Amino acid sequence: MKNKRPLIFLGSTIGVLVIIFFILWAGNDFQALRSKEPPFQLRYDMMYQKKYMAQESNYFFADRKAMRDHVPGTLPRDGYIYPYETFEQAEAELTNPFAGDMSVLSRGKNRFNTFCAPCHSENGQDTSEVVRKGMQMPKNLAAPNAKSYSDARLYHVISKGQNVMPGYADKLPPEDRWAIVNYVRELQKQPLLYEVAATDTTSTATDTTATAANPGN
């Protein structure tokens, strides 16, 4: 009769190792729930994906941009081309649907700090990191000239762009653009941090918004 003890020992050892492995596995997941430190990865799942992040270069495309431009002649579902070429047209037909609505300020601040603050700074007046690196100083949003803009004109500038500022109609839905308008009004309640010349050189008297239509409202 063959001695089965080695097989029993081997099976027991494997069983114990499997149990220890699953205890460590589960413990790692539990630790991750209550720890601020990154967990030790026993399994990778979708933690690390082969993908390109925003602003990264991608050598698959000739222009090396990972963020792709909209395909000409196409629109997102439920989207359409922003129809106004001048701020006068926008002022004649647009009204702020969230005028005086304080509930959108949090969203407006989030969108402003994400899309506008890199150039305008978070308070709309300071020198931003982009300007420190050599870009033109944008309009002081608390200046009298900027305060005189109607809500519709601010919305138009956000949508179409002006001078060196690009339009954001293809990046922000209408409700986010209006939320930014409301948040800019809050920023304009601040006192001026520095004097602005009577002729604000960061903006021209004529509307120089981009002529290329952007998808969006």
Secondary structure as the mmCIF struct_conf table of DSSP 4:
data_model
#
loop_
_struct_conf.conf_type_id
_struct_conf.id
_struct_conf.beg_label_comp_id
_struct_conf.beg_label_asym_id
_struct_conf.beg_label_seq_id
_struct_conf.end_label_comp_id
_struct_conf.end_label_asym_id
_struct_conf.end_label_seq_id
HELX_RH_AL_P HELX_RH_AL_P1 ARG A 5 ARG A 34
BEND BEND1 LYS A 36 GLU A 37
HELX_LH_PP_P HELX_LH_PP_P1 PRO A 38 PHE A 40
BEND BEND2 LEU A 42 LEU A 42
TURN_TY1_P TURN_TY1_P1 ASP A 45 MET A 46
BEND BEND3 MET A 47 TYR A 48
BEND BEND4 LYS A 50 LYS A 50
TURN_TY1_P TURN_TY1_P2 ALA A 54 GLN A 55
STRN STRN1 SER A 57 SER A 57
TURN_TY1_P TURN_TY1_P3 TYR A 59 PHE A 60
BEND BEND5 PHE A 61 PHE A 61
TURN_TY1_P TURN_TY1_P4 ALA A 62 ASP A 63
STRN STRN2 LYS A 65 LYS A 65
BEND BEND6 ALA A 66 MET A 67
HELX_LH_PP_P HELX_LH_PP_P2 ARG A 68 VAL A 71
TURN_TY1_P TURN_TY1_P5 PRO A 72 GLY A 73
TURN_TY1_P TURN_TY1_P6 ARG A 77 ASP A 78
STRN STRN3 ILE A 81 ILE A 81
BEND BEND7 GLU A 85 THR A 86
HELX_RH_AL_P HELX_RH_AL_P2 PHE A 87 GLU A 93
TURN_TY1_P TURN_TY1_P7 PRO A 97 GLY A 100
HELX_RH_3T_P HELX_RH_3T_P1 MET A 102 VAL A 104
HELX_RH_AL_P HELX_RH_AL_P3 LEU A 105 ARG A 111
HELX_RH_PI_P HELX_RH_PI_P1 PHE A 112 CYS A 116
HELX_RH_AL_P HELX_RH_AL_P4 ALA A 117 HIS A 120
TURN_TY1_P TURN_TY1_P8 GLU A 122 ASN A 123
BEND BEND8 GLY A 124 ASP A 126
HELX_LH_PP_P HELX_LH_PP_P3 THR A 127 SER A 128
HELX_RH_AL_P HELX_RH_AL_P5 GLU A 129 ARG A 132
TURN_TY1_P TURN_TY1_P9 LYS A 133 GLY A 134
HELX_LH_PP_P HELX_LH_PP_P4 MET A 135 MET A 137
TURN_TY1_P TURN_TY1_P10 LEU A 141 ALA A 142
BEND BEND9 ALA A 143 ALA A 143
HELX_RH_AL_P HELX_RH_AL_P6 PRO A 144 LYS A 147
TURN_TY1_P TURN_TY1_P11 SER A 148 SER A 148
BEND BEND10 TYR A 149 TYR A 149
HELX_RH_AL_P HELX_RH_AL_P7 ASP A 151 LYS A 160
STRN STRN4 GLY A 161 GLN A 162
TURN_TY1_P TURN_TY1_P12 ASN A 163 VAL A 164
STRN STRN5 MET A 165 PRO A 166
HELX_LH_PP_P HELX_LH_PP_P5 GLY A 167 GLY A 167
TURN_TY1_P TURN_TY1_P13 ALA A 169 LYS A 171
BEND BEND11 LEU A 172 LEU A 172
HELX_RH_AL_P HELX_RH_AL_P8 PRO A 174 LEU A 187
TURN_TY1_P TURN_TY1_P14 GLN A 188 LYS A 189
BEND BEND12 GLN A 190 GLN A 190
HELX_LH_PP_P HELX_LH_PP_P6 PRO A 191 LEU A 192
BEND BEND13 LEU A 193 TYR A 194
BEND BEND14 ALA A 198 THR A 199
TURN_TY1_P TURN_TY1_P15 THR A 201 THR A 202
BEND BEND15 SER A 203 SER A 203
BEND BEND16 ALA A 205 THR A 206
BEND BEND17 THR A 211 ALA A 212
STRN STRN6 PRO A 215 PRO A 215
#
